[in-house]
Amino acid sequence: MTIGEALKSLRLHAGMTQTEMAAGIVTESFYSKVERGVHAIDANVLIQILAKHHFDVTNFFEQISNQQSTEPHFNLAGDITYAQNNKDLATLDKIKQKIEVGGGYPPLWFKFRLELAYAWVLRSNDQISPEMKKRIKSLIVNEYWDRTSYHFLSQAVIFLDIDNAKELVDRAYSAYRKHPAIDTFIIQFVALIAVNYLNCCYHQHADKSYALSTFKFLKDLPPEPAIGLNKLLGLFYEAIFDNNQEKIARLRHVIEDCGYAAVIDDIKV
């Protein structure tokens, strides 16, 4: 991970714009170019920016060098990811209680990560405040689309109400079409945006019209093995919106036989 990628990831998960992150230490324009890898940044200036927002400088440089962080919230973040992947609400409750009992204020990125896990496990954004939804949208609207922003939207899409979600995923699709990626990670992230958005459409009982552009986008993506499951899920959701019971059953059978039953166990059709 480059310094620019790490800064962008840190900023997005802290809920800040580029102007807020620059904090008058450098211009917003200069900071934007650092995130994109256009400009290098002096180490002392970088430390000033991190310190201004009370980010742990040591942990930041450990992230850059891919070292394992020993900071407690990073360890808990791993537990959150495991609980989310296993739809383990009880473990998330224990983590939340541990933070509350421990006192103090966890970093903003950690609060975001915990709320995100709850939203995906519950398949609902009902517990997300209007302020958080507005904040997430404002962060993504003005983003330069790259690997980090595609990945961020793939996760954060569940925070949004369906109209805002559709607006942002369509922007992501448009950005990708203008600059089709040969980067496998970007292809995976945009495919994940599509699949996670379709899941939101299903759970928010959206009309089929909300999903049409996503069905087409998934079909138009290259036949990359890394997104084979995503393409299959796109067909599965399309069958659901078409109420094609025969196709639903056939695709469900294929997905389950491939060992991915957990991916669709929240779909009750």
Secondary structure, DSSP 8 states (H G I E B T S, - for coil): --HHHHHHHHHHHHT--HHHHHBTTB-HHHHHHHHTTSS---HHHHHHHHHHTT--HHHHHHHHTT-----HHHHHHHHHHHHHHTT-HHHHHHHHHHHHHH-S---HHHHHHHHHHHHHHHT--TTS-HHHHHHHHHHHHT---SHHHHHHHHHHGGGS-HHHHHHHHHHHHHHHHHS----HHHHHHHHHHHHHHHHHHHHTT--GGGTHHHHHHHHHS---GGGHHHHHHHHHHHHHHTT-HHHHHHHHHHHHHTT-GGGGTT---
